[in-house]
Amino acid sequence: MAPSIITALMAPFRSFFTAPVWDHVLALVTGMTLAPGKRTVSAALRVIGLGEARDFARYHHVLSRARWNSAAIGRKLLLLILDRFAPDGPIVIGIDDTIERRWGHKIAARGIYRDPVRSSQGHFVKTSGLRWLAVMAMVPVPWTRRRWALPFLTILAPSERYAAAHRRRHKKLTDWARQAILQVRRWLPKRKIVVVADSSFAALDLIAAVRRHVCLITRLRLDASLFEPAPERRPGQNGRPRKKGHRLPKLSELLGTVVSVKATTFEGLGALGCGEGIGASAVVLLEENT
């Protein structure tokens, strides 16, 4: 029997599960809340005294065999978050990828990726695991001045080797991000959405796919290739239309010196990056070449 507080918190999601599965879901949520260390199914069962239960496999089946719609649950969770923390105004959505370090022959979708924690600019470390794309609502909370990123949807991005073994078209991380962003747009058709991401998502195909639906803010590398807009075609001009104009100097070339920049945006100023305004305070260290 789950505690009444857990039952009350999970009540909005009752309709997404059948009655037998729902009892196991409440037990797992209770165990995950109380379990120290890694929150695995086995750890959750041990902490609530079900580690030796004869039907322990049924709790694993909640994640491996039971049928429930994770997208519908993610939409419900997003609406609950916005109703509590951001009932009106622009919505800031964060997207990021993370590696779940898993091994074993049954973990079929795993791949070999760069470890973002242990790697540095001059030291490359590889790790094996599952790659997940997390979609988060970045909302203000009453007890802090910073926005908190509250995940409401995670998407597994299988490795290229897994797609080849199953004869499927491999989707890049930016492909999954495009689908996730457009899905959130369909869930919230009347709200202005600002998506923030790191440089992994600074891809032209992603920007082109979502630019008419959301405002996407990402990092620009100092060595990025920049071009002027494509010139207009002259009447009677032959050939394919140009996709880009003359090449512009890179940011690193314009600076002409060693520059370290640290900036913080003001989250309360308009809709961030959507053309309504953005403010930043920056600390710049310049070293003159002598």
MOVEN-V763821 format. One record per helix or strand of 3 or more residues. SS is the DSSP state (H for helix, E for strand). FROM is the first residue (numbers start at 0). LEN is the number of residues. If there is no record, write none. Layout:
[[SS;FROM;LEN] [SS;FROM;LEN]]
This chain:
[[H;3;13] [H;18;16] [H;40;7] [H;55;9] [H;69;16] [E;90;10] [E;110;4] [E;125;15] [E;146;10] [H;159;6] [H;172;15] [E;192;4] [H;198;3] [H;203;7] [E;214;3] [H;250;5] [E;257;8] [E;279;8]]
